[in-house]
Amino acid sequence: MEKVELTEQQKKARRSRSVALGIALAVLAVLFYVVTIIKIGPGIFDRAM
C-alpha cells in the first residue's frame, strides 16, 4: 500500500479545520442548551430534587 505524506502546510490546514469544526460543535451544543432553557423557562431550576 502506498502512503500519502502531507506537507507541513497541509497538516496546518487540516488542524485549523479540525479546531474550527470543534469550536462550531461546541457553540452549537451551547446554543441548543440555551434555547432549551429559554423554552422550558427558568422555573426548571426551582423544582424539588
PASEBA-1860 file (N, C-alpha, C; in nm, 3 decimals):
! residues 49
1> MEKVELTE> 0.083/-0.119/0.000/0.000/0.000/0.000/0.087/0.124/0.000 ~ 0.042/0.222/-0.075/0.116/0.346/-0.085/0.060/0.448/0.013 ~ 0.146/0.511/0.090/0.104/0.612/0.186/0.126/0.751/0.129 ~ 0.029/0.838/0.158/0.041/0.978/0.115/0.098/1.058/0.231 ~ 0.205/1.129/0.205/0.268/1.212/0.308/0.223/1.357/0.288 ~ 0.167/1.415/0.392/0.118/1.552/0.384/0.231/1.650/0.410 ~ 0.223/1.765/0.343/0.321/1.870/0.367/0.285/1.941/0.497 ~ 0.376/2.020/0.549/0.350/2.094/0.672/0.232/2.189/0.654
9> QQKKARRS> 0.221/2.248/0.536/0.110/2.341/0.509/-0.023/2.266/0.511 ~ -0.026/2.147/0.456/-0.149/2.067/0.456/-0.185/2.022/0.597 ~ -0.084/1.986/0.677/-0.110/1.947/0.816/-0.165/2.065/0.896 ~ -0.111/2.184/0.873/-0.157/2.304/0.942/-0.301/2.336/0.901 ~ -0.333/2.322/0.773/-0.468/2.348/0.725/-0.566/2.248/0.784 ~ -0.526/2.121/0.791/-0.612/2.017/0.848/-0.639/2.046/0.995 ~ -0.535/2.085/1.069/-0.552/2.117/1.211/-0.644/2.237/1.229 ~ -0.628/2.338/1.145/-0.714/2.457/1.154/-0.860/2.420/1.130
17> RSVALGIA> -0.885/2.335/1.032/-1.022/2.291/1.005/-1.078/2.211/1.123 ~ -0.995/2.127/1.181/-1.039/2.047/1.295/-1.075/2.136/1.415 ~ -0.993/2.235/1.441/-1.020/2.328/1.551/-1.148/2.406/1.523 ~ -1.164/2.453/1.401/-1.285/2.529/1.364/-1.409/2.442/1.378 ~ -1.401/2.317/1.337/-1.515/2.226/1.349/-1.547/2.199/1.496 ~ -1.446/2.181/1.578/-1.466/2.160/1.721/-1.533/2.279/1.787 ~ -1.488/2.399/1.753/-1.548/2.521/1.808/-1.692/2.534/1.762 ~ -1.718/2.506/1.635/-1.855/2.514/1.583/-1.947/2.416/1.654
25> LAVLAVLF> -1.900/2.294/1.680/-1.982/2.196/1.752/-2.009/2.239/1.895 ~ -1.908/2.296/1.961/-1.926/2.344/2.098/-2.027/2.458/2.103 ~ -2.018/2.550/2.009/-2.113/2.662/2.003/-2.254/2.610/1.977 ~ -2.268/2.513/1.891/-2.399/2.455/1.861/-2.458/2.388/1.985 ~ -2.376/2.315/2.059/-2.424/2.250/2.182/-2.470/2.352/2.284 ~ -2.392/2.459/2.302/-2.430/2.565/2.396/-2.558/2.633/2.349 ~ -2.570/2.656/2.220/-2.691/2.719/2.165/-2.814/2.632/2.192 ~ -2.804/2.502/2.170/-2.916/2.412/2.198/-2.952/2.415/2.347
33> YVVTIIKI> -2.851/2.418/2.432/-2.875/2.422/2.577/-2.949/2.550/2.615 ~ -2.901/2.664/2.565/-2.963/2.793/2.597/-3.106/2.798/2.545 ~ -3.129/2.755/2.423/-3.264/2.756/2.367/-3.356/2.665/2.448 ~ -3.307/2.551/2.492/-3.388/2.461/2.574/-3.425/2.526/2.706 ~ -3.330/2.590/2.771/-3.358/2.657/2.899/-3.458/2.771/2.877 ~ -3.445/2.843/2.768/-3.538/2.953/2.740/-3.678/2.899/2.716 ~ -3.690/2.790/2.639/-3.823/2.734/2.609/-3.888/2.674/2.733 ~ -3.812/2.604/2.816/-3.867/2.543/2.936/-3.894/2.651/3.040
41> GPGIFDRA> -3.808/2.749/3.047/-3.825/2.858/3.141/-3.733/2.844/3.260 ~ -3.712/2.953/3.330/-3.620/2.949/3.444/-3.677/2.869/3.562 ~ -3.805/2.835/3.561/-3.865/2.758/3.668/-3.807/2.619/3.683 ~ -3.736/2.571/3.584/-3.677/2.438/3.593/-3.575/2.430/3.706 ~ -3.514/2.543/3.741/-3.415/2.544/3.848/-3.478/2.544/3.986 ~ -3.611/2.572/3.996/-3.680/2.581/4.124/-3.746/2.451/4.166 ~ -3.734/2.346/4.085/-3.805/2.222/4.118/-3.736/2.147/4.232 ~ -3.815/2.068/4.302/-3.761/1.991/4.415/-3.680/1.873/4.361
49> M> -3.575/1.841/4.431/-3.491/1.729/4.388/-3.505/1.613/4.480
END
